[in-house]
């Protein structure tokens, strides 16, 4: 169950799939917002340090949405933000990790920049942790139930991903770090 907090005045509405003709149109709009808010925005910073994308290599959108007919190449970080990891059996001996397009993640892209601009909001929880030998930062907006994940790299931060908190087990894990 989501946390029952008032919707922040600083947060824009999510993109709503109902207003788009197709998932492709939703992805294109989310990508437009993503570029405007992150790639081309000097305000996109954290703790006074600039934020760059963790993975700037372009990736084929068809890897997430097989029948996608929109722009073909988008940054891997964007793909990570709008998709969810799934496990698929490949040949009965090995499990491979793949990502599938997730509408709710795509709809939430407009929240990334406002969360970063409002990190001092009383309902935002920020904590550092170690993973894979690097320092990561979770920035969790409790009212939106949305997390932005950064990697600290020298004098800058890298945007790794952002996601909606959909499961109580994940919410409980976040809460442990925030109290």
BELGI-V205585 format. One record per backbone hydrogen bond with DSSP energy under -1.0 kcal/mol. NH is the residue of the N-H (numbers start at 1). CO is the residue of the C=O. Records with the same first field share a line. If there is no record, write none. Layout:
NH: CO  CO
This chain:
5: 3
11: 8
15: 107
19: 16
20: 17
26: 22
27: 23
28: 24
29: 25
30: 26
31: 27
32: 28
33: 29
34: 30
35: 31
36: 32
37: 33
38: 34
40: 35
44: 41
45: 43
46: 49
49: 46
51: 44
52: 157
54: 159
59: 74
61: 72
63: 60
64: 61
65: 61
68: 65
74: 59
76: 57
77: 55
79: 75
80: 76
81: 77
82: 78
84: 100
86: 98
88: 96
90: 94
96: 88
98: 86
100: 84
101: 64
102: 82
106: 102
107: 103
109: 106
111: 108
112: 109
115: 111
116: 112
117: 113
121: 118
124: 121
125: 140
127: 138
129: 136
131: 134
134: 131
136: 129
137: 150
138: 127
139: 148
140: 125
141: 146
142: 123
145: 141
146: 141
147: 163
148: 139
149: 161
150: 137
151: 158
152: 135
153: 156
156: 153
157: 50
158: 151
159: 52
160: 149
161: 149
163: 147
165: 145
171: 167
172: 168
173: 169
174: 170
175: 171
176: 172
177: 173
